[in-house]
Amino acid sequence: MKSLNLDHQILKNEQTSVAHFGVSTQHFGLHLDHVKSYFCNIGVNIIEHPDIRSRVYHILQELKLPHKSIERVESFSNAVWMTDDHVVHYHVIGSIGRLEHEARVAVQLPPEALYPEVVAVGRDGDHDWLVTKRVRGVSLSEAWPCLTPAERQNAISQAANALKAIHHSSTTHLVPPCLQGDALVLSRQELKHRLQELGKLPSLEELLKNNMAPSVMAHGDFNFNQVLWHEGKVTALLDIEMSHLEAPDWDIASFLGFCINPVRSVPTHLEAISKVEDYYDAPKWLQEAYPEMFAFPHLRDRLALHFLVLRFKELDERPNRHEEILGAVIVEADKLMALLPKQ
C-alpha cells in the first residue's frame, strides 16, 4: 500500500491552535432522509465504509499511541475506530475538512461542553482525520431503552447543559465546510438574502419576515446518538463537525426528528430495541431543561427555514419545484411542532 503522508499536530491544551491545512472552510424526517438520499445518490453506503484499518494503525503509530487492539464503530459520515484509550475519526465521504473544523471548535470549548480531549488532527491525502481521548460510556440511544423515566429526564437535563456550553462558547467565527447532506453553510438570515437574489422572496415573505439573526454556535446535529451516558451521568457530547453560527433553536430539529422515528436514526444494532413510545416525553424534558431554545416567536416557521436551508441547493437548481419544496418543509415543521407541549 502506498505510504501515508500524515500531516498532524498534537494538541496539548485548549490554548493550542489547530494548524491550517490549505483548504477553504467556506441528518429525522426530511433531515436524516435528506442525508441518506444524498449519500445514496453518489453511490455510497453510509454505514459500510471502506476498511481503513491499516490507515488507522498508521495514524496511531505516527502518534506513538497504542494500536494493537482497535474496534470499528458504526457511523454515518466518517469511519470511526476505538482503542482502549482513543477514538480515531477518518473522513470517508462528503466534503473534506469537517473533522478539522471539529478540532478547531473543540479546543476552544469550555469543560462544561463535555467534548473529549483532542489529541491530534491531520490530513491523509484527500481525507482528514481526528484523534480524541476515549470517554467512557455508551450512546444515550443505546442506554435509553433500559433507563427509568427519572433517569431519562436527568440525562436530557445534563445533555441540555452541555449544549448550552457549546452555544455560548467563543467559537462562532469558525465555519464548517458544509452542513448535513453537504448542504451549503447558510444561516436562516443568510437564506433570506440568497432567496432575494434568486427572486424567490414574495411567496416566502410570511415565512421569513420574523426570522432573527444568529447569535450562538449551534451544535449542528444534536441528538441521542451524540450523547454518551455512563453510570448515571452524561460524559460527552460528540460530533460537532457541522457546528456553525446560528440561533439556539437550530438544534431543536435534529433532536425532535430523532424522537419522531428513532429506528431511522439509530445504528443498525439498536433498531429492534428503539421504540418511538420511549421518546414521547423527551421533547417536553428538553424544553423544561432549556426553555430559551424554544422561546423564539414563530418557532414553526423557524423550523421550516431550518429544512429550507438544507434544501437550498435543490431550491436553486430546480426553480420549478419551489412551491413543492416550500410545502414539504412546512409539513416537516408541523410534525415537529406536534411533539411539543401545547402552550
FENBEL-V579212 format. One record per backbone hydrogen bond with DSSP energy under -0.5 kcal/mol. NH is the residue of the N-H (numbers start at 1). CO is the residue of the C=O. Records with the same first field share a line. If there is no record, write none. Layout:
NH: CO ; CO
This chain:
6: 4
7: 5 ; 123
8: 6
9: 121
11: 119
12: 10
16: 13
31: 28
32: 28
33: 29
34: 30
35: 31
36: 32
37: 33
38: 34
39: 35
40: 36
41: 37
42: 38
43: 40
44: 39
46: 44
49: 47
52: 50
55: 52
56: 52
57: 53
58: 54
59: 55
60: 56
61: 57
62: 58
63: 59
64: 61
65: 60
70: 68
71: 82
73: 80
79: 90
80: 73
81: 88
82: 71
83: 86
87: 132
88: 81
89: 87 ; 130
90: 79
91: 128
92: 77
93: 77
98: 95
101: 97
102: 98
103: 99
104: 100
105: 101
106: 102
107: 103
108: 105
109: 106
113: 110
114: 111
119: 131
120: 131
121: 9
122: 129
123: 7
124: 127
125: 5
127: 124
129: 122
130: 89
131: 120
132: 87
133: 117
134: 85
138: 229
140: 224 ; 227
141: 224
142: 139
143: 139
144: 140
146: 143
147: 143 ; 144
152: 148
153: 149
154: 150
155: 151
156: 152
157: 153
158: 154
159: 155
160: 156
161: 157
162: 158
163: 159
164: 160
165: 161
166: 162
167: 163
168: 164
169: 166
171: 169
174: 171
179: 183
182: 179
183: 180
186: 184
191: 187
192: 188
193: 189
194: 190
195: 191
196: 192
197: 193
198: 194
199: 196
200: 195
204: 201
205: 201 ; 202
208: 204
209: 205
211: 208
215: 246
216: 246
217: 167
218: 216 ; 244
223: 221
226: 223
227: 224
228: 236
229: 138
230: 233
233: 230
235: 228 ; 233
236: 228
237: 114
238: 226
243: 240
244: 218
246: 216
250: 247
251: 248
252: 249
253: 249 ; 250
255: 251
256: 252
257: 253
258: 254
259: 255
260: 256
261: 257
264: 261
265: 261 ; 262
266: 262
270: 267
271: 268
273: 270
274: 270 ; 271
275: 273
278: 275
279: 276
280: 277
282: 279
283: 279
285: 281
286: 282
287: 283
288: 284
289: 285
290: 286
293: 290
294: 291
295: 292
299: 296
302: 298
303: 299
304: 300
305: 301
306: 302
307: 303
308: 304
309: 305
310: 306
311: 307
312: 309
315: 311
316: 312
317: 313
318: 314
321: 318
322: 319
325: 321
326: 322
327: 323
328: 324
329: 325
330: 326
331: 327
332: 328
333: 329
334: 330
335: 331
336: 332
337: 333
338: 334
339: 336
340: 337
